[in-house]
């Protein structure tokens, strides 16, 4: 059991805590959030308007919008992490399949575009069923230990981020 708790901390707790903290701090920096706890944060995220900064990358903007769209709670954070993980792996696999630039250029077309949209929709479904996805990928012996560890990591990271000055 101690080994499973250690694995859960390394594979789930730390990444969830870092991701939760980063997203809350990022959103607080681009909006006027007044929340002091996670429940207030979820309510406030529904009515938020982001201030766009000129020096901000497109990736950061998209990440913030997805964070707000997914709700900012524990389930939403894990769904967003899962979605990003699946999409990243598919992009890497997509480019691994090409042996040359000409192969890539030859594959560009309507079929490729349709496949991207279909896969994005399927990845969204996978993201919302994140426990099933992570059980297949990670060395999980006890799902409950992993979920509780991830939840506590998210809760502490969010609480800490909301208590800090921006």
N, CA, C and O of each residue as an XYZ file, in Angstrom:
664
protein
N       0.825     -1.200      0.000
C       0.000      0.000      0.000
C       0.865      1.258      0.000
O       0.513      2.242     -0.650
N       1.973      1.245      0.706
C       2.863      2.399      0.748
C       3.477      2.640     -0.630
O       3.653      3.785     -1.048
N       3.797      1.564     -1.322
C       4.351      1.690     -2.670
C       3.314      2.311     -3.605
O       3.654      3.154     -4.436
N       2.051      1.899     -3.476
C       0.993      2.453     -4.324
C       0.760      3.936     -4.020
O       0.498      4.725     -4.927
N       0.856      4.304     -2.761
C       0.721      5.729     -2.391
C       1.877      6.530     -2.980
O       1.673      7.636     -3.480
N       3.084      5.984     -2.925
C       4.246      6.670     -3.498
C       4.091      6.827     -5.009
O       4.369      7.894     -5.557
N       3.644      5.756     -5.688
C       3.406      5.839     -7.133
C       2.334      6.879     -7.446
O       2.464      7.655     -8.393
N       1.277      6.885     -6.643
C       0.182      7.839     -6.863
C       0.665      9.268     -6.677
O       0.243     10.160     -7.414
N       1.529      9.501     -5.718
C       2.073     10.847     -5.519
C       2.926     11.282     -6.704
O       2.822     12.418     -7.167
N       3.768     10.376     -7.192
C       4.671     10.724     -8.294
C       3.917     10.870     -9.608
O       4.109     11.856    -10.320
N       3.067      9.912     -9.941
C       2.389      9.917    -11.239
C       1.138     10.785    -11.291
O       0.792     11.305    -12.352
N       0.453     10.950    -10.154
C      -0.811     11.692    -10.168
C      -0.754     12.944     -9.304
O      -1.105     14.028     -9.769
N      -0.322     12.815     -8.069
C      -0.378     13.930     -7.132
C       0.424     15.142     -7.561
O      -0.108     16.250     -7.630
N       1.677     14.944     -7.844
C       2.544     16.071     -8.220
C       2.109     16.707     -9.540
O       1.991     17.930     -9.603
N       1.863     15.916    -10.613
C       1.418     16.563    -11.858
C       0.090     17.309    -11.707
O      -0.059     18.406    -12.245
N      -0.868     16.736    -10.991
C      -2.158     17.404    -10.802
C      -1.974     18.676     -9.993
O      -2.576     19.701    -10.311
N      -1.154     18.629     -8.956
C      -0.919     19.818     -8.127
C      -0.262     20.934     -8.937
O      -0.684     22.088     -8.859
N       0.748     20.603     -9.700
C       1.455     21.608    -10.503
C       0.523     22.197    -11.555
O       0.483     23.413    -11.741
N      -0.221     21.345    -12.240
C      -1.135     21.803    -13.289
C      -2.249     22.674    -12.697
O      -2.579     23.720    -13.255
N      -2.824     22.248    -11.578
C      -3.893     23.019    -10.928
C      -3.374     24.378    -10.478
O      -4.009     25.404    -10.720
N      -2.230     24.380     -9.828
C      -1.648     25.624     -9.345
C      -1.373     26.577    -10.506
O      -1.717     27.758    -10.448
N      -0.754     26.055    -11.551
C      -0.409     26.883    -12.709
C      -1.651     27.492    -13.351
O      -1.669     28.688    -13.644
N      -2.676     26.695    -13.569
C      -3.879     27.202    -14.232
C      -4.618     28.233    -13.379
O      -5.114     29.229    -13.904
N      -4.694     28.002    -12.085
C      -5.362     28.978    -11.213
C      -4.568     30.276    -11.185
O      -5.150     31.355    -11.290
N      -3.254     30.189    -11.045
C      -2.438     31.407    -11.013
C      -2.487     32.135    -12.352
O      -2.548     33.364    -12.381
N      -2.462     31.408    -13.441
C      -2.533     32.003    -14.768
C      -3.860     32.736    -14.960
O      -3.889     33.855    -15.472
N      -4.931     32.115    -14.555
C      -6.249     32.726    -14.695
C      -6.403     33.912    -13.752
O      -7.015     34.916    -14.115
N      -5.862     33.809    -12.565
C      -5.925     34.944    -11.638
C      -5.139     36.134    -12.176
O      -5.505     37.286    -11.941
N      -4.062     35.853    -12.895
C      -3.255     36.928    -13.445
C      -3.923     37.657    -14.600
O      -3.598     38.812    -14.876
N      -4.853     36.994    -15.277
C      -5.525     37.586    -16.435
C      -6.976     37.947    -16.161
O      -7.720     38.260    -17.092
N      -7.383     37.911    -14.924
C      -8.763     38.264    -14.587
C      -8.781     38.800    -13.162
O      -7.760     38.835    -12.476
N      -9.929     39.200    -12.752
C     -10.088     39.745    -11.405
C     -10.795     38.730    -10.514
O     -11.868     39.017     -9.981
N     -10.206     37.550    -10.347
C     -10.799     36.523     -9.496
C     -10.729     36.952     -8.039
O      -9.706     37.451     -7.571
N     -11.823     36.752     -7.337
C     -11.884     37.111     -5.922
C     -12.148     35.890     -5.046
O     -12.390     36.030     -3.847
N     -12.105     34.721     -5.621
C     -12.417     33.482     -4.908
C     -11.390     33.207     -3.825
O     -10.212     33.544     -3.949
N     -11.875     32.584     -2.760
C     -10.961     32.164     -1.700
C     -10.968     30.651     -1.530
O     -10.165     30.110     -0.770
N     -11.869     29.963     -2.232
C     -11.883     28.505     -2.190
C     -12.334     27.947     -3.539
O     -12.768     28.692     -4.417
N     -12.227     26.629     -3.692
C     -12.507     25.988     -4.977
C     -13.971     26.099     -5.389
O     -14.270     26.204     -6.578
N     -14.887     26.076     -4.421
C     -16.313     26.177     -4.746
C     -16.631     27.543     -5.336
O     -17.338     27.642     -6.338
N     -16.111     28.591     -4.717
C     -16.313     29.944     -5.241
C     -15.638     30.096     -6.600
O     -16.166     30.772     -7.483
N     -14.483     29.476     -6.769
C     -13.752     29.557     -8.031
C     -14.576     28.983     -9.180
O     -14.650     29.588    -10.249
N     -15.198     27.819     -8.968
C     -16.012     27.202    -10.020
C     -17.165     28.118    -10.428
O     -17.461     28.245    -11.616
N     -17.810     28.751     -9.467
C     -18.911     29.666     -9.770
C     -18.398     30.892    -10.525
O     -19.020     31.357    -11.480
N     -17.264     31.398    -10.082
C     -16.706     32.608    -10.686
C     -16.195     32.364    -12.109
O     -16.254     33.262    -12.949
N     -15.698     31.165    -12.382
C     -15.185     30.850    -13.710
C     -16.287     30.847    -14.767
O     -16.018     31.047    -15.952
N     -17.528     30.619    -14.337
C     -18.648     30.617    -15.281
C     -18.938     32.014    -15.819
O     -19.505     32.154    -16.903
N     -18.553     33.052    -15.069
C     -18.871     34.429    -15.445
C     -17.635     35.246    -15.791
O     -17.711     36.473    -15.866
N     -16.518     34.602    -16.000
C     -15.243     35.292    -16.147
C     -15.047     35.875    -17.550
O     -15.507     35.311    -18.543
N     -14.368     36.992    -17.606
C     -13.883     37.546    -18.875
C     -12.378     37.731    -18.727
O     -11.909     38.354    -17.775
N     -11.641     37.191    -19.664
C     -10.185     37.238    -19.596
C      -9.660     38.500    -20.249
O     -10.172     38.946    -21.276
N      -8.635     39.068    -19.641
C      -7.927     40.198    -20.233
C      -6.794     39.630    -21.074
O      -5.919     38.941    -20.550
N      -6.803     39.909    -22.361
C      -5.776     39.392    -23.250
C      -4.514     40.243    -23.147
O      -4.570     41.467    -23.271
N      -3.389     39.595    -22.923
C      -2.106     40.275    -22.884
C      -1.414     40.058    -24.214
O      -1.444     38.959    -24.767
N      -0.792     41.107    -24.724
C      -0.162     41.021    -26.042
C       1.025     40.066    -26.072
O       1.280     39.434    -27.097
N       1.750     39.953    -24.972
C       2.938     39.111    -24.950
C       2.629     37.645    -24.631
O       3.547     36.836    -24.496
N       1.353     37.303    -24.511
C       0.947     35.953    -24.175
C       0.920     35.070    -25.423
O       0.478     35.500    -26.489
N       1.389     33.854    -25.283
C       1.409     32.942    -26.427
C       0.007     32.403    -26.696
O      -0.865     32.426    -25.827
N      -0.181     31.928    -27.901
C      -1.469     31.363    -28.298
C      -1.761     30.110    -27.472
O      -2.919     29.841    -27.152
N      -0.729     29.343    -27.124
C      -0.904     28.140    -26.313
C      -1.473     28.495    -24.944
O      -2.374     27.814    -24.455
N      -0.959     29.553    -24.323
C      -1.433     29.970    -23.006
C      -2.895     30.406    -23.085
O      -3.686     30.074    -22.203
N      -3.256     31.138    -24.120
C      -4.648     31.578    -24.291
C      -5.590     30.392    -24.450
O      -6.656     30.347    -23.836
N      -5.190     29.437    -25.275
C      -6.024     28.256    -25.498
C      -6.151     27.457    -24.206
O      -7.238     26.986    -23.871
N      -5.048     27.302    -23.481
C      -5.059     26.565    -22.229
C      -6.002     27.210    -21.220
O      -6.760     26.518    -20.541
N      -5.953     28.531    -21.123
C      -6.851     29.243    -20.211
C      -8.312     29.058    -20.593
O      -9.155     28.799    -19.735
N      -8.607     29.189    -21.866
C      -9.992     29.033    -22.318
C     -10.491     27.617    -22.042
O     -11.638     27.435    -21.634
N      -9.647     26.622    -22.259
C     -10.041     25.238    -21.979
C     -10.239     25.032    -20.476
O     -11.172     24.342    -20.066
N      -9.378     25.616    -19.663
C      -9.502     25.519    -18.211
C     -10.853     26.074    -17.766
O     -11.540     25.469    -16.943
N     -11.222     27.214    -18.309
C     -12.496     27.832    -17.954
C     -13.656     26.989    -18.487
O     -14.658     26.797    -17.797
N     -13.518     26.492    -19.704
C     -14.579     25.687    -20.316
C     -14.793     24.380    -19.553
O     -15.929     23.931    -19.399
N     -13.710     23.769    -19.076
C     -13.819     22.513    -18.346
C     -14.253     22.726    -16.900
O     -14.526     21.753    -16.196
N     -14.323     23.961    -16.443
C     -14.910     24.264    -15.146
C     -13.959     24.537    -14.006
O     -14.385     25.089    -12.991
N     -12.707     24.184    -14.117
C     -11.735     24.506    -13.086
C     -11.761     23.635    -11.856
O     -10.914     23.795    -10.978
N     -12.707     22.717    -11.763
C     -12.763     21.812    -10.616
C     -11.875     20.606    -10.821
O     -11.168     20.502    -11.823
N     -11.918     19.699     -9.865
C     -11.084     18.499     -9.917
C     -11.350     17.688    -11.179
O     -10.417     17.338    -11.902
N     -12.615     17.390    -11.445
C     -12.949     16.587    -12.615
C     -12.531     17.303    -13.895
O     -12.013     16.674    -14.818
N     -12.752     18.606    -13.954
C     -12.381     19.384    -15.132
C     -10.877     19.428    -15.356
O     -10.411     19.329    -16.491
N     -10.119     19.576    -14.277
C      -8.650     19.588    -14.385
C      -8.155     18.251    -14.921
O      -7.320     18.211    -15.825
N      -8.670     17.152    -14.363
C      -8.233     15.836    -14.833
C      -8.678     15.589    -16.267
O      -7.941     14.980    -17.043
N      -9.863     16.046    -16.630
C     -10.320     15.894    -18.016
C      -9.423     16.701    -18.953
O      -9.058     16.218    -20.025
N      -9.068     17.914    -18.563
C      -8.188     18.738    -19.396
C      -6.798     18.120    -19.511
O      -6.227     18.089    -20.601
N      -6.253     17.634    -18.413
C      -4.945     16.970    -18.463
C      -4.990     15.752    -19.382
O      -4.068     15.518    -20.163
N      -6.059     14.989    -19.282
C      -6.211     13.805    -20.121
C      -6.312     14.198    -21.582
O      -5.671     13.591    -22.440
N      -7.112     15.209    -21.867
C      -7.287     15.675    -23.245
C      -5.950     16.118    -23.836
O      -5.613     15.750    -24.962
N      -5.192     16.905    -23.080
C      -3.892     17.369    -23.565
C      -2.928     16.201    -23.769
O      -2.169     16.185    -24.738
N      -2.954     15.235    -22.869
C      -2.080     14.067    -22.971
C      -2.411     13.250    -24.218
O      -1.511     12.859    -24.962
N      -3.680     12.996    -24.444
C      -4.100     12.211    -25.610
C      -3.760     12.949    -26.900
O      -3.223     12.358    -27.837
N      -4.075     14.246    -26.946
C      -3.793     15.035    -28.150
C      -2.290     15.077    -28.440
O      -1.876     14.904    -29.586
N      -1.481     15.305    -27.416
C      -0.031     15.358    -27.596
C       0.490     14.035    -28.150
O       1.274     14.021    -29.098
N       0.053     12.929    -27.559
C       0.502     11.613    -28.031
C       0.081     11.363    -29.469
O       0.840     10.780    -30.243
N      -1.116     11.794    -29.837
C      -1.565     11.599    -31.215
C      -0.783     12.458    -32.200
O      -0.500     12.018    -33.315
N      -0.439     13.656    -31.809
C       0.356     14.519    -32.682
C       1.744     13.916    -32.902
O       2.249     13.894    -34.024
N       2.352     13.428    -31.820
C       3.667     12.793    -31.941
C       3.580     11.565    -32.852
O       4.423     11.377    -33.729
N       2.565     10.738    -32.641
C       2.391      9.553    -33.491
C       2.137      9.933    -34.944
O       2.625      9.275    -35.863
N       1.375     10.995    -35.142
C       1.065     11.460    -36.496
C       2.337     11.806    -37.251
O       2.510     11.404    -38.401
N       3.230     12.552    -36.607
C       4.460     12.957    -37.289
C       5.480     11.824    -37.380
O       6.338     11.843    -38.263
N       5.405     10.851    -36.493
C       6.310      9.697    -36.570
C       6.038      8.851    -37.807
O       6.938      8.183    -38.315
N       4.800      8.877    -38.291
C       4.414      8.033    -39.428
C       4.999      8.508    -40.749
O       4.986      7.757    -41.724
N       5.506      9.723    -40.808
C       6.032     10.248    -42.065
C       7.543     10.083    -42.108
O       8.263     10.450    -41.180
N       7.996      9.517    -43.223
C       9.433      9.295    -43.381
C      10.109     10.478    -44.050
O      11.324     10.645    -43.953
N       9.310     11.307    -44.738
C       9.897     12.469    -45.408
C       8.857     13.584    -45.500
O       7.673     13.388    -45.227
N       9.337     14.743    -45.888
C       8.464     15.895    -46.060
C       7.463     15.659    -47.188
O       6.321     16.111    -47.111
N       7.884     14.964    -48.218
C       6.978     14.694    -49.342
C       5.834     13.765    -48.927
O       4.714     13.919    -49.413
N       6.101     12.796    -48.026
C       5.029     11.943    -47.497
C       3.985     12.777    -46.763
O       2.781     12.561    -46.903
N       4.473     13.729    -45.982
C       3.567     14.601    -45.234
C       2.714     15.444    -46.178
O       1.499     15.541    -46.002
N       3.340     16.042    -47.162
C       2.626     16.893    -48.115
C       1.601     16.083    -48.908
O       0.503     16.565    -49.185
N       1.961     14.857    -49.272
C       1.041     13.998    -50.014
C      -0.201     13.618    -49.199
O      -1.269     13.386    -49.765
N      -0.059     13.556    -47.870
C      -1.185     13.132    -47.038
C      -2.160     14.265    -46.714
O      -3.265     14.009    -46.235
N      -1.767     15.506    -46.969
C      -2.631     16.642    -46.674
C      -3.836     16.622    -47.616
O      -3.689     16.493    -48.831
N      -5.015     16.752    -47.038
C      -6.227     16.760    -47.851
C      -7.466     16.776    -46.985
O      -7.378     16.904    -45.764
N      -8.605     16.648    -47.605
C      -9.887     16.667    -46.909
C     -10.012     15.494    -45.940
O     -10.542     15.642    -44.839
N      -9.523     14.337    -46.355
C      -9.580     13.156    -45.495
C      -8.821     13.396    -44.188
O      -9.286     13.010    -43.116
N      -7.666     14.027    -44.282
C      -6.867     14.329    -43.107
C      -7.620     15.291    -42.174
O      -7.621     15.103    -40.958
N      -8.247     16.299    -42.737
C      -8.997     17.278    -41.955
C     -10.180     16.626    -41.246
O     -10.426     16.895    -40.070
N     -10.899     15.786    -41.945
C     -12.033     15.081    -41.348
C     -11.558     14.166    -40.221
O     -12.190     14.100    -39.167
N     -10.454     13.467    -40.439
C      -9.895     12.594    -39.398
C      -9.512     13.384    -38.153
O      -9.715     12.909    -37.036
N      -8.956     14.588    -38.332
C      -8.597     15.418    -37.186
C      -9.825     15.775    -36.351
O      -9.783     15.707    -35.123
N     -10.906     16.152    -37.007
C     -12.131     16.512    -36.276
C     -12.742     15.307    -35.569
O     -13.199     15.416    -34.431
N     -12.749     14.173    -36.237
C     -13.288     12.960    -35.618
C     -12.450     12.553    -34.410
O     -12.989     12.212    -33.357
N     -11.134     12.592    -34.569
C     -10.254     12.212    -33.463
C     -10.348     13.205    -32.312
O     -10.267     12.799    -31.153
N     -10.517     14.487    -32.595
C     -10.668     15.485    -31.531
C     -11.936     15.222    -30.727
O     -11.931     15.345    -29.502
N     -13.011     14.864    -31.401
C     -14.265     14.541    -30.701
C     -14.100     13.269    -29.862
O     -14.578     13.205    -28.729
N     -13.437     12.278    -30.406
C     -13.201     11.042    -29.659
C     -12.284     11.291    -28.461
O     -12.466     10.700    -27.397
N     -11.300     12.171    -28.643
C     -10.392     12.499    -27.544
C     -11.126     13.238    -26.426
O     -10.806     13.070    -25.249
N     -12.097     14.044    -26.793
C     -12.901     14.738    -25.788
C     -13.706     13.730    -24.972
O     -13.831     13.872    -23.756
N     -14.243     12.727    -25.630
C     -14.977     11.675    -24.916
C     -14.024     10.924    -23.982
O     -14.368     10.624    -22.839
N     -12.837     10.628    -24.479
C     -11.829      9.953    -23.653
C     -11.475     10.808    -22.441
O     -11.306     10.289    -21.338
N     -11.364     12.114    -22.647
C     -11.005     13.021    -21.555
C     -12.039     12.999    -20.438
O     -11.682     13.057    -19.261
N     -13.295     12.916    -20.791
C     -14.335     12.897    -19.772
C     -14.463     11.538    -19.089
O     -15.120     11.413    -18.055
N     -13.837     10.535    -19.667
C     -13.777      9.220    -19.028
C     -12.343      8.962    -18.549
O     -11.815      7.861    -18.707
N     -11.726      9.989    -17.964
C     -10.319      9.940    -17.602
C      -9.925      8.798    -16.680
O      -8.819      8.281    -16.840
N     -10.747      8.360    -15.722
C     -10.267      7.247    -14.881
C      -9.937      5.993    -15.695
O      -8.954      5.306    -15.417
N     -10.755      5.706    -16.688
C     -10.521      4.526    -17.531
C      -9.225      4.687    -18.321
O      -8.450      3.739    -18.453
N      -8.996      5.881    -18.842
C      -7.790      6.153    -19.634
C      -6.523      5.975    -18.793
O      -5.580      5.305    -19.214
N      -6.511      6.579    -17.604
C      -5.294      6.538    -16.792
C      -5.031      5.159    -16.194
O      -3.873      4.791    -15.993
N      -6.071      4.397    -15.909
C      -5.877      3.044    -15.389
C      -5.151      2.178    -16.414
O      -4.347      1.319    -16.053
N      -5.439      2.411    -17.700
C      -4.782      1.643    -18.762
C      -3.316      2.031    -18.935
O      -2.500      1.199    -19.333
N      -2.975      3.286    -18.640
C      -1.634      3.795    -18.923
C      -0.688      3.698    -17.721
O       0.481      3.342    -17.869
N      -1.201      4.014    -16.544
C      -0.355      4.090    -15.357
C      -0.367      2.779    -14.562
O      -1.292      1.977    -14.690
N       0.674      2.569    -13.739
C       0.730      1.340    -12.930
C      -0.174      1.443    -11.695
O       0.314      1.551    -10.570
N      -1.488      1.407    -11.912
C      -2.463      1.586    -10.843
C      -2.811      0.231    -10.236
O      -3.234     -0.691    -10.933
N      -2.621      0.132     -8.919
C      -3.057     -1.077     -8.207
C      -4.378     -0.810     -7.498
O      -5.262     -1.666     -7.481
N      -4.513      0.371     -6.916
C      -5.739      0.748     -6.223
C      -6.216      2.086     -6.773
O      -5.615      3.125     -6.500
N      -7.288      2.060     -7.542
C      -7.812      3.279     -8.153
C      -8.198      4.305     -7.099
O      -8.013      5.503     -7.309
N      -8.728      3.856     -5.976
C      -9.173      4.797     -4.943
C      -8.013      5.588     -4.353
O      -8.154      6.780     -4.081
N      -6.890      4.952     -4.157
C      -5.716      5.665     -3.636
C      -5.283      6.735     -4.638
O      -4.929      7.848     -4.250
N      -5.313      6.397     -5.917
C      -4.903      7.342     -6.949
C      -5.864      8.517     -7.032
O      -5.431      9.665     -7.130
N      -7.157      8.246     -6.993
C      -8.146      9.320     -7.091
C      -8.074     10.231     -5.864
O      -8.113     11.455     -5.990
N      -7.971      9.636     -4.697
C      -7.881     10.447     -3.468
C      -6.597     11.278     -3.476
O      -6.625     12.451     -3.102
N      -5.491     10.702     -3.889
C      -4.227     11.430     -3.969
C      -4.327     12.595     -4.951
O      -3.908     13.711     -4.644
N      -4.878     12.334     -6.116
C      -5.035     13.398     -7.123
C      -5.985     14.482     -6.622
O      -5.730     15.670     -6.822
N      -7.071     14.083     -5.976
C      -8.026     15.064     -5.455
C      -7.384     15.948     -4.386
O      -7.527     17.171     -4.419
N      -6.689     15.337     -3.455
C      -6.034     16.121     -2.406
C      -4.962     17.046     -2.984
O      -4.813     18.184     -2.540
N      -4.230     16.562     -3.960
C      -3.217     17.400     -4.612
C      -3.878     18.596     -5.284
O      -3.391     19.721     -5.166
N      -4.976     18.365     -5.983
C      -5.708     19.462     -6.627
C      -6.253     20.434     -5.582
O      -6.135     21.649     -5.740
N      -6.837     19.910     -4.538
C      -7.443     20.748     -3.501
C      -6.390     21.639     -2.831
O      -6.594     22.845     -2.691
N      -5.262     21.041     -2.419
C      -4.207     21.827     -1.770
C      -3.588     22.848     -2.735
O      -3.333     23.986     -2.340
N      -3.349     22.465     -3.971
C      -2.745     23.373     -4.949
C      -3.681     24.542     -5.243
O      -3.234     25.686     -5.324
N      -4.956     24.267     -5.401
C      -5.926     25.325     -5.665
C      -6.036     26.257     -4.478
O      -6.049     27.477     -4.642
N      -6.115     25.702     -3.302
C      -6.199     26.512     -2.077
C      -4.950     27.395     -1.936
O      -5.054     28.576     -1.605
N      -3.805     26.831     -2.182
C      -2.555     27.577     -2.091
C      -2.498     28.687     -3.143
O      -2.103     29.814     -2.846
N      -2.893     28.356     -4.369
C      -2.882     29.366     -5.449
C      -3.860     30.506     -5.153
O      -3.567     31.664     -5.450
N      -5.007     30.188     -4.576
C      -6.004     31.224     -4.274
C      -5.573     32.097     -3.102
O      -6.035     33.231     -2.976
N      -4.692     31.585     -2.240
C      -4.252     32.356     -1.083
C      -3.037     33.241     -1.383
O      -2.682     34.098     -0.574
N      -2.399     33.036     -2.541
C      -1.192     33.789     -2.901
C      -1.544     35.103     -3.567
O      -2.620     35.252     -4.146
N      -0.637     36.045     -3.481
C      -0.782     37.323     -4.187
C      -0.368     37.143     -5.636
O       0.562     36.397     -5.945
N      -1.065     37.832     -6.512
C      -0.722     37.748     -7.945
C       0.146     38.921     -8.316
O       0.550     39.050     -9.471
